[in-house]
């Protein structure tokens, strides 16, 4: 039946979506409640400005004054951290689409059903992508409740844009893991490749930002965190060119995943 894999995936995984969503939402709520007022933000900025420049650069703070605004503070304190948690969820989800079930000997049973291979991948991906949206929405709700409970004047539209900006990076990490799962023969190699992709991208962007004008800075172009650019989005709004690039790479990786999955032998 069309949509059966999609429905079964949601049935098995919706609880995990709730757990992740509540956790992300609680992070947003707590981050907002720990800052009672703009005066507290200004005091924080004055305290941070007393630190040596080398420490500020190591922490990735190029313009300390940005965190004096609620949006700027959230760009680093919330969105700069939550993307790492969601990338973990993305990797787990990408593995669950094919690699984990193949490793457990379940995929060969699923493929014995009268289903075309491409439908299995497409429906599983659609289910996990929908659950990723659900987690991000619950994260937004946590921020919204925190904003309504706080004395800070926060642009709710910027909060929505910041949450929307998370999704392309999460889908890219998920799709890369899916690709690694169908390209490599073992789940261990898929995990290693995905870890290198996510962690390597993060540190390449981080170190490149510290060494402006260096070779490492030039290599930031291959890091998807460079296009996530959470602090700029919270200050200036969505960068549609960056979003388009991330989604374009995601589409290419997804097409490659389908191609390899159609042609590879499934391990028993």
Buried (B, 14 or more C-beta within 10 A) or exposed (E): EEEEBBEBBBEEBBEBBBEBBBBBBBBBBEBBEEBEEBEBBEEBBEEBEEEEEEEBBEBEBEEBEBBBBBBBBBBBBBBBEBBEBBBEBBBBBBBBBBBBBBBEEEBEEBBEEEBEBEBBBBBBBBBBBBBBBBBBBBBBBBBBBBBEEBEBEBBEEBBBBBBBBBBBBBBBBBBBBBBBBBBBEEBEBBBEBBBEBBEEBBEBBBBBBBEEEEEBBEBBEEBBBBBBBBBBBBBEBBBEEBBEBBBEBBEEBBEBBBEBBEEBEBEE
